[in-house]
Amino acid sequence: MKKARGLSTICTSLALASPGLAQVPAPGCYARSYDAAHLAANPAQGVAELRLWVYDETPGNPAAIVAARMADQGQGAADGVAGLELRQTAFCDRAEGACFVECDGGSLATAPQPDGGLMLTTRHFTIGDSDMCGGTSNLSEGGETRYLLAAASPEVCADLSRLHPIPAAGCWGVDYPDQQRGQGVLALRLLVREGGEPRAFPLAEGVLAVKLPDSGRAAQGGMGGVRASAPVWCSAQDGLCLSSVDDGAFRAIPEGEALVLTTEGYSIWGPEGAVFDLAVDGAPTTHRLQALPMERCRGME
């Protein structure tokens, strides 16, 4: 990966960065890779590389995507995530000069530097996703921790700012002649509504519905003959569609005039807590959906 210019440091002190210096930085990429000599001299440091992409999530509302490649020492080793890249999205407050993680995940004070770089200061900032594979860690080393990043070219953050494909608005679906061909499903519908406000990472919102047979996997899980649906949200930030973080996810990627839905685990809930996994035995499972007249998704609004 291309390294950013400039020096970087990590340190601890008794007070956070002066509020007078803290402000949300200009949109763009900030980054730093720490070499082996630096890590050896700072054995408590758990971050081997840190990147920050600052952007406006909606007009006038800044946000940041943080990506940290964890070192085999410090917090990275303690959390068992050495060598992994963990990511987090934070929403920034211009008045506070800081970016915050939802659900009490911590914050980063951001102080732009005269050379165009950026000082990050934190006492607590969770990174990673505890609900997905990969693990979590913290950018704080147990106290106030600072990272000095350099301004970097957009290419350094290209994977953080990239838009992933999401389904277009409309009615999409497939009907199967039997459950074997449908991998346990008789019919599948995905209704995608027209988009909302402009966003840096567009969202697709809609409903996923299934018709299940009265035998096979569905019957074994108490879902025989059930018709079930769930609201879904798809984000161009990662290309994932989900109903909640606990129920798994799927991708719905345009391919020609079709929509290819793929999942390794997505739970559909039925009556009395019964559940049906759209994936077969945890293996990647695919359904090829076709564009249908809107009346074929009638009642899903």
C-alpha positions in Angstrom: 0.0 0.0 0.0 1.3 3.5 -0.8 2.6 5.2 2.4 1.6 8.7 3.3 4.3 11.4 3.6 5.3 12.8 6.9 6.0 11.7 10.5 3.6 10.2 13.0 3.5 9.6 16.7 1.5 8.0 19.4 1.7 9.3 23.0 -0.3 9.6 26.2 -0.9 12.7 28.3 -3.1 14.0 31.1 -5.5 16.2 29.0 -7.2 16.0 25.7 -6.2 18.3 22.8 -7.1 21.9 23.4 -10.7 22.5 22.3 -9.5 25.6 20.5 -7.5 23.5 18.2 -10.1 20.8 17.6 -12.2 21.0 14.5 -13.5 18.6 11.9 -10.9 18.4 9.1 -11.4 19.1 5.5 -12.7 16.2 3.4 -10.0 13.9 2.2 -7.6 11.1 3.1 -5.2 11.0 6.1 -2.9 8.1 6.7 0.2 6.8 8.4 2.1 3.4 8.3 4.3 2.7 11.3 7.5 0.8 10.5 9.0 -2.0 12.6 11.5 0.3 14.3 8.7 2.6 15.5 6.6 -0.3 16.8 9.6 -1.8 18.6 10.2 1.5 20.3 6.5 1.8 21.3 5.6 -1.7 22.5 2.2 -0.6 23.9 1.1 0.6 20.4 -1.4 -1.8 18.9 -1.9 0.0 15.5 0.5 -0.7 12.6 -1.3 1.5 10.0 -4.1 4.0 10.4 -6.2 5.6 7.6 -9.0 8.1 7.9 -11.4 9.1 5.1 -13.4 12.3 5.8 -16.5 13.0 3.7 -19.9 14.6 3.9 -22.4 11.8 4.5 -25.2 14.2 3.6 -24.7 17.8 2.5 -23.2 19.7 5.5 -23.0 16.6 7.8 -19.4 15.3 8.0 -18.5 11.7 8.8 -15.3 9.6 8.8 -14.3 6.1 8.0 -11.4 4.8 10.1 -9.3 1.8 9.1 -6.6 0.4 11.3 -4.3 -2.5 10.5 -3.5 -3.9 13.9 0.0 -4.8 15.2 1.0 -8.0 17.0 1.5 -6.0 20.2 -0.4 -3.7 22.5 -4.2 -3.7 22.1 -3.9 -5.5 18.8 -2.3 -8.6 20.4 -4.5 -8.3 23.6 -7.7 -8.4 21.5 -6.4 -11.2 19.2 -6.7 -9.2 16.0 -3.0 -8.8 15.1 -2.6 -8.4 11.3 -6.3 -7.7 10.7 -7.7 -4.5 9.3 -10.6 -3.2 11.4 -12.9 -0.4 10.3 -15.4 1.9 11.9 -17.7 4.7 10.7 -18.0 7.8 12.9 -20.2 10.9 12.6 -18.6 14.2 13.2 -19.8 17.3 15.1 -18.2 20.6 13.8 -19.0 22.3 17.1 -17.2 19.6 19.1 -14.4 19.1 16.7 -14.7 15.4 17.1 -16.2 12.3 15.4 -18.3 9.9 17.4 -19.2 6.2 17.1 -22.9 5.3 17.7 -24.0 3.3 20.8 -21.3 4.7 23.1 -18.4 3.5 20.9 -16.2 6.4 21.7 -14.9 9.4 19.9 -11.9 11.0 18.2 -11.0 14.6 18.7 -9.6 15.9 15.4 -7.1 18.8 15.1 -5.9 19.8 11.7 -2.2 20.6 11.5 -0.4 23.5 9.8 1.2 21.1 7.3 -2.2 19.7 6.3 -1.9 16.7 8.5 -4.2 15.7 11.3 -3.8 14.9 15.0 -6.3 12.4 16.4 -6.8 12.2 20.2 -8.9 9.6 22.0 -9.5 7.9 25.3 -11.9 5.4 23.8 -12.7 4.5 20.2 -13.9 1.1 19.3 -13.0 -0.2 15.9 -14.3 -3.3 14.1 -17.7 -5.0 14.2 -18.5 -7.3 17.1 -21.5 -8.6 15.1 -19.5 -9.8 12.1 -16.4 -11.9 11.8 -13.0 -10.2 12.3 -13.2 -9.0 15.9 -12.9 -5.6 17.6 -10.3 -3.5 19.3 -9.7 0.0 20.5 -7.6 2.9 19.3 -6.9 3.9 22.9 -4.0 2.2 24.7 -5.7 2.5 28.1 -5.4 6.2 28.4 -5.4 9.3 26.2 -3.8 8.3 22.9 -2.7 10.5 20.0 -2.0 9.7 16.4 -0.5 12.2 14.0 -1.5 11.5 10.4 -0.3 13.0 7.2 -2.5 14.2 4.4 -2.5 11.5 1.7 -3.6 11.2 -1.9 -7.2 9.9 -2.5 -5.8 6.7 -3.9 -4.6 5.7 -0.4 -8.2 5.7 0.8 -9.7 4.5 -2.5 -11.1 1.3 -0.9 -12.7 3.3 1.9 -14.5 5.7 -0.4 -15.5 3.2 -3.1 -19.2 2.8 -3.8 -20.4 -0.8 -3.8 -23.3 -1.9 -6.0 -26.8 -1.9 -4.5 -30.2 -2.9 -6.1 -32.1 -0.4 -8.1 -35.7 0.6 -7.2 -38.3 -1.8 -8.4 -39.9 -5.2 -7.9 -37.5 -8.1 -8.2 -38.2 -11.8 -7.8 -38.0 -15.4 -8.7 -40.5 -18.4 -8.5 -39.3 -22.0 -8.3 -41.2 -25.1 -9.4 -40.0 -27.0 -6.4 -38.0 -26.4 -3.2 -35.0 -28.4 -4.4 -34.4 -26.0 -7.2 -35.2 -23.1 -4.9 -32.8 -24.3 -2.2 -35.6 -24.6 0.2 -37.6 -21.6 -1.1 -40.6 -21.6 -3.4 -40.7 -17.8 -4.2 -38.6 -14.8 -3.3 -39.4 -11.1 -3.8 -37.4 -8.0 -3.1 -39.2 -4.6 -3.3 -36.8 -1.7 -3.5 -38.3 1.8 -3.0 -37.2 5.0 -4.7 -34.2 6.6 -3.0 -34.3 9.3 -0.3 -32.0 12.2 0.3 -28.7 12.5 -1.5 -25.9 10.7 0.4 -22.2 10.1 -0.2 -23.0 6.4 0.2 -26.5 5.8 -1.3 -29.0 3.7 0.6 -31.6 1.3 -0.9 -34.6 0.6 1.4 -37.3 -2.0 0.9 -38.8 -5.4 1.9 -37.6 -8.9 1.3 -40.4 -11.6 1.2 -40.3 -15.4 0.9 -42.8 -18.2 0.3 -41.7 -21.4 1.9 -42.8 -25.0 1.2 -44.6 -27.1 3.8 -41.7 -29.7 3.9 -37.9 -29.8 3.9 -35.8 -27.3 5.7 -38.7 -24.9 6.3 -40.8 -27.6 8.1 -37.9 -28.7 10.2 -37.5 -25.2 11.6 -41.2 -24.7 12.2 -41.6 -22.5 9.1 -43.5 -25.0 6.8 -45.9 -23.2 4.4 -45.0 -19.8 5.9 -45.0 -16.5 3.9 -42.7 -14.1 5.7 -41.2 -10.7 5.1 -38.7 -8.2 6.6 -37.7 -4.7 6.0 -34.2 -4.4 4.5 -31.6 -1.6 4.1 -28.7 -1.8 1.6 -25.7 0.5 1.8 -23.3 1.4 -1.0 -20.6 1.8 1.7 -20.2 -2.0 1.9 -22.8 -3.4 -0.5 -24.6 -5.3 2.3 -28.3 -5.6 2.8 -29.6 -6.4 6.2 -32.6 -6.1 8.5 -30.6 -6.0 11.7 -27.0 -6.7 12.7 -28.1 -9.9 14.4 -29.8 -11.5 11.4 -27.0 -11.7 8.9 -26.8 -10.0 5.5 -27.0 -10.5 1.8 -25.7 -8.8 -1.3 -28.0 -8.0 -4.2 -25.8 -7.1 -7.1 -27.0 -6.0 -10.6 -25.9 -8.3 -13.4 -27.3 -7.4 -16.8 -31.1 -7.2 -16.4 -31.0 -9.5 -13.3 -30.2 -9.0 -9.7 -28.0 -11.7 -8.1 -28.8 -12.2 -4.4 -26.0 -14.0 -2.5 -25.8 -14.8 1.2 -23.9 -16.9 3.7 -26.5 -16.4 6.4 -29.7 -14.4 6.6 -32.4 -15.1 9.1 -36.1 -14.8 8.2 -38.4 -14.9 11.2 -41.8 -16.5 11.4 -44.5 -17.1 14.0 -43.6 -17.9 17.6 -39.9 -17.3 17.1 -39.4 -19.8 14.3 -36.6 -18.9 11.9 -35.5 -19.9 8.4 -31.9 -19.3 7.1 -31.9 -18.2 3.5 -28.4 -19.8 3.2 -28.1 -23.6 3.0 -25.9 -25.0 5.8 -24.0 -21.7 6.0 -22.6 -22.1 2.5 -22.8 -19.2 -0.1 -26.3 -19.4 -1.5 -27.5 -17.6 -4.6 -30.8 -16.6 -6.1 -31.1 -14.8 -9.5 -33.9 -12.3 -9.4 -35.6 -10.8 -12.4 -37.3 -7.5 -12.8 -41.1 -7.9 -12.3 -44.1 -5.7 -12.8 -44.8 -3.7 -9.6 -48.1 -5.6 -9.0 -46.0 -8.7 -8.4 -44.8 -7.0 -5.2 -48.3 -5.7 -4.3 -48.9 -5.7 -0.5 -45.2 -5.5 0.4 -45.2 -1.7 0.9 
